[in-house]
């Protein structure tokens, strides 16, 4: 097994590429499409997270003899899958399909501490957004070094938001059901490689995708009709991916990835919610600021650097470290962390030396950075409720990837 062969397969070793800045769930990599010959890949990964914080309103809660102010775990576990089929009908043309779930979030808590009222629900919230992507790609390879590719992405989006409790003030009892919506986007990119050096580098741009779902809003189960109901614009962010790998020795290869995502343009602002907040801010400017139901202050930058080592013909190990800048938002139950560091380990087994087909196992440990705490007495211009404290938070992701050349 040459270093160039390691270079071909290195990205199979990260089946747990699960990102957590804003609503990032995958790095939207298209490296599998750049594999040689005909190729099929499937991966499944699980993320188990422990993320918690301290409730605000301590003084009010203490009057009820509440001693425990912890939100409990805010993050639900989730399963992530990715499927790729790439065909090479001729030496100069390729086509492919990629299925993934690029953006999404699943946060929820139900605050039920011991109090004078017994173990009652004093506060709860839920934020669940799901997207699915099906990308059709075509590539042109004028020679063995260059690959120019482009494609279309069909994306669906749906979600649910529920708010209840003192922290949400006059919006306690608010619910938003985001009906499933489908829209198209596009991508384009370029790959350059020198097989003899196991050098592969690719640069990919993905466009924003404009959704206009219908959002059904209620307050305490009563439909809201504060203004004429209109579809809400939700724009999945544009992004840029840069991937590089190079052989160091016949048995060692370095790999890296850098990703930028334009989260500052992303917002969820349902029609009725926007009208209520605008009116409240106009009537009580000293107490309430206008804000979006969901938005992000900063664009995301993430990076990875790793090393692959061949143990023997059939076995390769990887180790890498990743960093994510986060969204810059204040700490809230729906945004308890702000970026992270990740330590990743992988193991690859080549079960068919002739076709170079593999099974990869991956394990990632996430250490989340704490989001900033604000003492602003006004309603936060970011997801309404704030946390008074954030605990140290972490997550563990593990997965398997099966890849087959044919």
RODO-2510 file (C-alpha; in nm, 4 decimals, decimal comma):
residues 406
     n   res          X          Y          Z
     1     x     0,0000     0,0000     0,0000
     2     x     0,1622     0,3255    -0,1155
     3     x     0,1246     0,6662     0,0374
     4     x    -0,0867     0,7601    -0,2636
     5     x    -0,3332     0,4866    -0,1732
     6     x    -0,3590     0,6224     0,1806
     7     x    -0,4280     0,9621     0,0276
     8     x    -0,7157     0,8239    -0,1730
     9     x    -0,8893     0,6816     0,1304
    10     x    -0,8052     0,9151     0,4152
    11     x    -1,1406     1,0895     0,4322
    12     x    -1,3120     0,7568     0,4869
    13     x    -1,1673     0,7626     0,8345
    14     x    -1,3869     1,0406     0,9716
    15     x    -1,7394     0,8981     0,9850
    16     x    -1,8117     1,1305     1,2772
    17     x    -1,7710     1,4666     1,1072
    18     x    -2,0487     1,6187     1,3175
    19     x    -2,0254     1,9935     1,3666
    20     x    -2,2051     2,2033     1,6229
    21     x    -2,1576     2,5724     1,5449
    22     x    -2,4995     2,7281     1,4925
    23     x    -2,6999     2,4474     1,3276
    24     x    -2,4062     2,2753     1,1575
    25     x    -2,4387     1,8952     1,1525
    26     x    -2,1911     1,8013     0,8810
    27     x    -1,9039     1,9594     0,6928
    28     x    -2,0821     1,9063     0,3566
    29     x    -1,7668     1,7527     0,2152
    30     x    -1,7712     1,6263    -0,1449
    31     x    -1,4367     1,4419    -0,1169
    32     x    -1,6115     1,1079    -0,1729
    33     x    -1,7178     1,2302    -0,5175
    34     x    -1,3490     1,2809    -0,5990
    35     x    -1,2628     0,9144    -0,5417
    36     x    -1,1263     0,7180    -0,8370
    37     x    -1,3368     0,4892    -1,0616
    38     x    -1,6885     0,3875    -0,9563
    39     x    -1,7459     0,4292    -0,5870
    40     x    -2,0106     0,3744    -0,3184
    41     x    -2,0005     0,4907     0,0418
    42     x    -2,2353     0,4831     0,3392
    43     x    -2,1721     0,6133     0,6888
    44     x    -2,3711     0,6310     1,0116
    45     x    -2,2711     0,8224     1,3249
    46     x    -2,4234     0,8904     1,6671
    47     x    -2,3671     1,2020     1,8796
    48     x    -2,4205     1,1844     2,2572
    49     x    -2,3889     1,5256     2,4227
    50     x    -2,3904     1,6587     2,7803
    51     x    -2,4688     2,0319     2,7694
    52     x    -2,6271     2,2220     3,0586
    53     x    -2,6519     2,5583     3,2304
    54     x    -2,8032     2,7482     3,5227
    55     x    -3,1484     2,9015     3,5074
    56     x    -3,1880     3,2797     3,5548
    57     x    -3,4539     3,4233     3,7879
    58     x    -3,2816     3,2841     4,1002
    59     x    -3,4568     3,5287     4,3352
    60     x    -3,8045     3,4371     4,2095
    61     x    -3,7245     3,0661     4,2219
    62     x    -3,5908     3,0874     4,5775
    63     x    -3,9297     3,2210     4,6949
    64     x    -4,0598     2,8776     4,5921
    65     x    -3,7768     2,7187     4,7958
    66     x    -3,6044     2,5967     4,4794
    67     x    -3,2435     2,4913     4,5403
    68     x    -3,1572     2,3320     4,2054
    69     x    -3,1180     2,5831     3,9205
    70     x    -2,9674     2,3449     3,6632
    71     x    -3,1436     2,3066     3,3293
    72     x    -3,0304     1,9458     3,3041
    73     x    -2,9035     1,8147     2,9720
    74     x    -3,0179     2,0451     2,6903
    75     x    -2,9047     1,8362     2,3935
    76     x    -3,0845     1,5331     2,2586
    77     x    -2,8767     1,2531     2,1073
    78     x    -2,9033     1,2262     1,7324
    79     x    -2,8126     0,9903     1,4504
    80     x    -2,6453     1,1176     1,1344
    81     x    -2,6204     0,9375     0,7999
    82     x    -2,4459     0,9998     0,4684
    83     x    -2,4663     0,8089     0,1383
    84     x    -2,2566     0,8657    -0,1763
    85     x    -2,2686     0,7055    -0,5199
    86     x    -2,0127     0,8120    -0,7785
    87     x    -1,9887     0,6735    -1,1339
    88     x    -1,7065     0,7173    -1,3846
    89     x    -1,8611     0,6366    -1,7266
    90     x    -1,5475     0,7596    -1,9068
    91     x    -1,1944     0,8727    -1,8239
    92     x    -1,2929     1,2409    -1,8445
    93     x    -1,6470     1,2535    -1,7010
    94     x    -1,8028     1,1575    -1,3697
    95     x    -2,1457     1,1867    -1,2107
    96     x    -2,2569     1,1363    -0,8532
    97     x    -2,5252     1,1619    -0,5870
    98     x    -2,4675     1,2652    -0,2252
    99     x    -2,7287     1,2390     0,0506
   100     x    -2,6652     1,4112     0,3829
   101     x    -2,8294     1,6120     0,6620
   102     x    -2,6218     1,9306     0,6642
   103     x    -2,8069     2,1568     0,9071
   104     x    -3,0183     2,0840     1,2093
   105     x    -3,0492     2,1156     1,5827
   106     x    -3,2287     1,9226     1,8558
   107     x    -3,2264     2,1041     2,1912
   108     x    -3,4860     2,0711     2,4651
   109     x    -3,5237     2,0989     2,8402
   110     x    -3,7984     2,0559     3,0974
   111     x    -3,7175     2,2348     3,4226
   112     x    -3,9047     2,0542     3,7055
   113     x    -3,7191     2,1183     4,0337
   114     x    -3,8405     2,0336     4,3822
   115     x    -4,0311     2,3345     4,5209
   116     x    -4,3273     2,4413     4,7350
   117     x    -4,5448     2,3491     4,4369
   118     x    -4,4027     1,9996     4,4210
   119     x    -4,2204     1,8751     4,1122
   120     x    -4,4033     2,0891     3,8587
   121     x    -4,2890     2,2071     3,5173
   122     x    -4,1704     2,5647     3,5757
   123     x    -4,0047     2,6165     3,2409
   124     x    -3,9415     2,4287     2,9170
   125     x    -3,8312     2,4865     2,5602
   126     x    -3,7722     2,2906     2,2436
   127     x    -3,5865     2,3771     1,9248
   128     x    -3,5781     2,1141     1,6534
   129     x    -3,4782     2,1942     1,2953
   130     x    -3,4158     1,9238     1,0353
   131     x    -3,2756     1,9464     0,6827
   132     x    -3,2018     1,6831     0,4212
   133     x    -2,9886     1,7314     0,1109
   134     x    -2,9700     1,5373    -0,2137
   135     x    -2,6887     1,6699    -0,4338
   136     x    -2,6406     1,5778    -0,8001
   137     x    -2,2838     1,6340    -0,9220
   138     x    -2,1056     1,6141    -1,2537
   139     x    -1,7303     1,6423    -1,3035
   140     x    -1,4899     1,6973    -1,5932
   141     x    -1,1324     1,5638    -1,5704
   142     x    -0,9188     1,6890    -1,8618
   143     x    -0,6216     1,4921    -1,7225
   144     x    -0,5232     1,3018    -1,4080
   145     x    -0,4388     1,6221    -1,2209
   146     x    -0,7500     1,8373    -1,2605
   147     x    -1,1182     1,7914    -1,1866
   148     x    -1,3797     2,0638    -1,2429
   149     x    -1,7199     1,9876    -1,0928
   150     x    -2,0590     2,1452    -1,0387
   151     x    -2,4046     2,0392    -0,9315
   152     x    -2,7480     2,1078    -0,7845
   153     x    -2,8737     2,0452    -0,4310
   154     x    -3,2350     1,9640    -0,3465
   155     x    -3,2934     2,0518     0,0190
   156     x    -3,5902     2,0060     0,2522
   157     x    -3,6380     2,1900     0,5811
   158     x    -3,8858     2,1520     0,8660
   159     x    -3,8918     2,2236     1,2372
   160     x    -4,0648     2,2981     1,5649
   161     x    -4,0126     2,5611     1,8371
   162     x    -4,1842     2,5623     2,1796
   163     x    -4,1322     2,8118     2,4649
   164     x    -4,2801     2,8051     2,8156
   165     x    -4,1950     2,9683     3,1467
   166     x    -4,0938     3,2857     3,3287
   167     x    -3,7785     3,3437     3,1219
   168     x    -3,9916     3,3829     2,8092
   169     x    -4,2090     3,6573     2,9608
   170     x    -4,5174     3,7390     2,7520
   171     x    -4,4111     3,4766     2,4944
   172     x    -4,4556     3,1890     2,7392
   173     x    -4,6694     2,9285     2,5646
   174     x    -4,5472     3,0234     2,2170
   175     x    -4,5291     2,7415     1,9604
   176     x    -4,4159     2,7476     1,5981
   177     x    -4,4656     2,4520     1,3657
   178     x    -4,2476     2,4928     1,0552
   179     x    -4,4050     2,2981     0,7702
   180     x    -4,1689     2,1081     0,5412
   181     x    -4,0397     2,3160     0,2512
   182     x    -3,8159     2,2201    -0,0430
   183     x    -3,5796     2,4422    -0,2415
   184     x    -3,2808     2,4223    -0,4779
   185     x    -2,9230     2,5413    -0,4462
   186     x    -2,6047     2,4898    -0,6432
   187     x    -2,2360     2,4212    -0,5912
   188     x    -1,9161     2,4316    -0,7893
   189     x    -1,5521     2,3524    -0,7274
   190     x    -1,2100     2,2468    -0,8464
   191     x    -0,9744     1,9663    -0,7454
   192     x    -0,6010     1,9379    -0,8135
   193     x    -0,3965     1,6287    -0,7390
   194     x    -0,0510     1,4778    -0,7921
   195     x    -0,1021     1,1032    -0,7336
   196     x     0,2699     1,0301    -0,7034
   197     x     0,2905     1,2578    -0,3965
   198     x    -0,0473     1,1592    -0,2533
   199     x    -0,1329     1,5290    -0,2911
   200     x    -0,5024     1,6139    -0,3226
   201     x    -0,6565     1,9548    -0,2736
   202     x    -1,0096     2,0727    -0,3486
   203     x    -1,2010     2,3986    -0,3123
   204     x    -1,5833     2,3878    -0,3103
   205     x    -1,8427     2,6647    -0,2945
   206     x    -2,2067     2,5954    -0,1998
   207     x    -2,4727     2,8580    -0,2557
   208     x    -2,7308     2,9727    -0,0035
   209     x    -3,0711     2,8015    -0,0357
   210     x    -3,3834     3,0139     0,0079
   211     x    -3,6765     2,8434     0,1851
   212     x    -4,0217     2,9974     0,2292
   213     x    -4,2074     2,7602     0,4633
   214     x    -4,5468     2,8190     0,6150
   215     x    -4,5118     2,8526     0,9941
   216     x    -4,8182     2,7832     1,2095
   217     x    -4,7907     2,9904     1,5284
   218     x    -4,9938     2,9582     1,8474
   219     x    -4,9834     3,1112     2,1957
   220     x    -5,1199     2,8838     2,4696
   221     x    -5,2676     2,6678     2,1899
   222     x    -5,4595     2,9627     2,0420
   223     x    -5,3689     3,0434     1,6776
   224     x    -5,2010     3,3820     1,6447
   225     x    -5,3565     3,6344     1,4073
   226     x    -5,1765     3,9541     1,5044
   227     x    -5,1166     4,0311     1,1371
   228     x    -5,1818     3,8722     0,7976
   229     x    -5,0036     3,5374     0,7876
   230     x    -4,7297     3,5035     0,5240
   231     x    -4,4643     3,2401     0,4497
   232     x    -4,1365     3,3005     0,6342
   233     x    -3,8039     3,3331     0,4544
   234     x    -3,5333     3,1027     0,5944
   235     x    -3,2038     3,0975     0,4087
   236     x    -2,9659     2,8047     0,4532
   237     x    -2,6162     2,9606     0,4539
   238     x    -2,3607     2,9630     0,1742
   239     x    -2,0275     2,7950     0,2508
   240     x    -1,6733     2,7316     0,1269
   241     x    -1,4703     2,4141     0,1898
   242     x    -1,0961     2,3718     0,1390
   243     x    -0,9533     2,0177     0,1755
   244     x    -0,5845     1,9277     0,1501
   245     x    -0,3893     1,6067     0,1986
   246     x    -0,0299     1,5142     0,1175
   247     x     0,1944     1,2124     0,1633
   248     x     0,4839     1,2630     0,4058
   249     x     0,6429     0,9181     0,3810
   250     x     0,5264     0,5891     0,2263
   251     x     0,3467     0,5141     0,5556
   252     x     0,2332     0,8591     0,6716
   253     x     0,0005     1,1219     0,5311
   254     x    -0,1094     1,4618     0,6621
   255     x    -0,4593     1,5967     0,6009
   256     x    -0,6399     1,9196     0,6778
   257     x    -0,9699     2,0934     0,6126
   258     x    -1,0944     2,4504     0,6510
   259     x    -1,4615     2,5515     0,6285
   260     x    -1,6387     2,8885     0,6280
   261     x    -2,0166     2,9221     0,6718
   262     x    -2,2123     3,2463     0,6320
   263     x    -2,4341     3,2175     0,9431
   264     x    -2,4744     3,5944     0,9874
   265     x    -2,7365     3,5955     0,7110
   266     x    -2,9401     3,3165     0,8749
   267     x    -3,2546     3,3956     1,0728
   268     x    -3,5912     3,2448     1,1644
   269     x    -3,8465     3,5210     1,2205
   270     x    -4,2067     3,3928     1,1845
   271     x    -4,4674     3,6462     1,0743
   272     x    -4,6749     3,6637     1,3935
   273     x    -4,3702     3,6555     1,6230
   274     x    -4,2131     3,9454     1,4312
   275     x    -4,5307     4,1533     1,4555
   276     x    -4,5656     4,0922     1,8310
   277     x    -4,2034     4,1803     1,9062
   278     x    -4,2159     4,4917     1,6903
   279     x    -4,5284     4,6152     1,8686
   280     x    -4,3922     4,5325     2,2156
   281     x    -4,0626     4,7103     2,1435
   282     x    -4,2513     5,0151     2,0222
   283     x    -4,4705     5,0289     2,3351
   284     x    -4,1992     4,9424     2,5900
   285     x    -3,8658     5,0607     2,4417
   286     x    -3,6992     5,0670     2,7854
   287     x    -3,7753     4,7003     2,8473
   288     x    -3,7724     4,5243     2,5125
   289     x    -3,5466     4,5285     2,2094
   290     x    -3,6467     4,3945     1,8697
   291     x    -3,4852     4,0572     1,7994
   292     x    -3,5191     3,7507     1,5790
   293     x    -3,6567     3,4271     1,7176
   294     x    -3,3388     3,2504     1,5969
   295     x    -3,0272     3,4109     1,4503
   296     x    -2,6472     3,4072     1,4782
   297     x    -2,4043     3,6926     1,5363
   298     x    -2,0933     3,5623     1,3608
   299     x    -1,9942     3,3547     1,0626
   300     x    -1,8450     3,0151     1,1380
   301     x    -1,4871     2,9100     1,0669
   302     x    -1,3727     2,5546     1,1411
   303     x    -1,0436     2,3774     1,0806
   304     x    -0,8975     2,0278     1,1111
   305     x    -0,5406     1,8963     1,1079
   306     x    -0,4558     1,5283     1,1225
   307     x    -0,2114     1,2480     1,0506
   308     x    -0,2759     0,9049     0,8970
   309     x    -0,0333     0,6188     0,9627
   310     x    -0,0213     0,2836     0,7837
   311     x     0,0329     0,0008     1,0304
   312     x     0,0361    -0,2722     0,7646
   313     x    -0,1176    -0,3379     0,4226
   314     x    -0,4727    -0,3660     0,5530
   315     x    -0,4691    -0,1308     0,8537
   316     x    -0,4437     0,2483     0,8809
   317     x    -0,4933     0,4693     1,1883
   318     x    -0,5712     0,8398     1,2050
   319     x    -0,5587     1,1078     1,4716
   320     x    -0,6668     1,4680     1,4301
   321     x    -0,7625     1,7822     1,6146
   322     x    -1,0402     2,0210     1,5098
   323     x    -1,1456     2,3694     1,6122
   324     x    -1,4682     2,5605     1,5553
   325     x    -1,5159     2,9351     1,6068
   326     x    -1,8812     2,9170     1,7132
   327     x    -2,1597     3,1632     1,6411
   328     x    -2,0763     3,4393     1,8918
   329     x    -2,4221     3,4255     2,0513
   330     x    -2,4928     3,4807     2,4196
   331     x    -2,5647     3,1829     2,6432
   332     x    -2,9292     3,0722     2,6293
   333     x    -3,1032     2,7361     2,6722
   334     x    -3,1219     2,7235     2,2930
   335     x    -2,7556     2,8278     2,2492
   336     x    -2,5553     2,6983     2,5474
   337     x    -2,2171     2,6569     2,3702
   338     x    -2,0023     2,8717     2,1447
   339     x    -1,7619     2,6680     1,9343
   340     x    -1,5517     2,3700     2,0387
   341     x    -1,2324     2,1669     2,0199
   342     x    -1,2366     1,8056     1,9020
   343     x    -0,9955     1,5160     1,9342
   344     x    -1,0611     1,2487     1,6704
   345     x    -0,9343     0,8926     1,6316
   346     x    -0,9970     0,6576     1,3388
   347     x    -0,9203     0,3035     1,2275
   348     x    -0,9420     0,1746     0,8698
   349     x    -0,9480    -0,1860     0,7531
   350     x    -0,8896    -0,2643     0,3847
   351     x    -1,1036    -0,5742     0,3304
   352     x    -1,0270    -0,5924    -0,0429
   353     x    -0,6735    -0,4966    -0,1473
   354     x    -0,7501    -0,5368    -0,5175
   355     x    -1,0386    -0,2873    -0,5330
   356     x    -0,9280    -0,0793    -0,2323
   357     x    -1,2519    -0,1173    -0,0400
   358     x    -1,2641    -0,0264     0,3252
   359     x    -1,4431    -0,0202     0,6557
   360     x    -1,3672     0,2757     0,8835
   361     x    -1,4431     0,3316     1,2515
   362     x    -1,4245     0,6773     1,4101
   363     x    -1,4449     0,8313     1,7553
   364     x    -1,4554     1,2061     1,8307
   365     x    -1,4489     1,3783     2,1693
   366     x    -1,5967     1,7328     2,1709
   367     x    -1,5111     1,9943     2,4321
   368     x    -1,7513     2,2870     2,3925
   369     x    -1,6515     2,6442     2,4626
   370     x    -1,8801     2,8277     2,7010
   371     x    -2,1083     3,0890     2,5493
   372     x    -2,0828     3,4363     2,7032
   373     x    -2,3105     3,5396     2,9888
   374     x    -2,4859     3,8785     2,9633
   375     x    -2,6133     4,0959     3,2489
   376     x    -2,8272     4,3096     3,0178
   377     x    -3,1640     4,3729     3,1840
   378     x    -3,3342     4,4065     2,8463
   379     x    -3,4715     4,1057     2,6673
   380     x    -3,1727     3,9585     2,4840
   381     x    -3,1409     4,0314     2,1152
   382     x    -3,0760     3,6618     2,0747
   383     x    -3,3203     3,3772     2,1319
   384     x    -3,5059     3,5450     2,4186
   385     x    -3,4018     3,3735     2,7454
   386     x    -3,0541     3,3813     2,8927
   387     x    -2,8607     3,1469     3,1194
   388     x    -2,7030     3,2845     3,4372
   389     x    -2,4186     3,0319     3,4210
   390     x    -2,2860     2,7684     3,1827
   391     x    -2,1244     2,4438     3,2978
   392     x    -1,8365     2,2690     3,1247
   393     x    -1,9921     2,0725     2,8395
   394     x    -1,8787     1,7878     2,6177
   395     x    -1,9969     1,5269     2,3680
   396     x    -1,8881     1,1943     2,2242
   397     x    -1,9493     1,0979     1,8612
   398     x    -1,8841     0,7560     1,7139
   399     x    -1,9599     0,6010     1,3779
   400     x    -1,8835     0,3558     1,1024
   401     x    -1,8233     0,4064     0,7312
   402     x    -1,8228     0,1457     0,4564
   403     x    -1,6623     0,2297     0,1186
   404     x    -1,6390     0,0196    -0,1951
   405     x    -1,4661     0,0837    -0,5306
   406     x    -1,6023    -0,1086    -0,8265
***
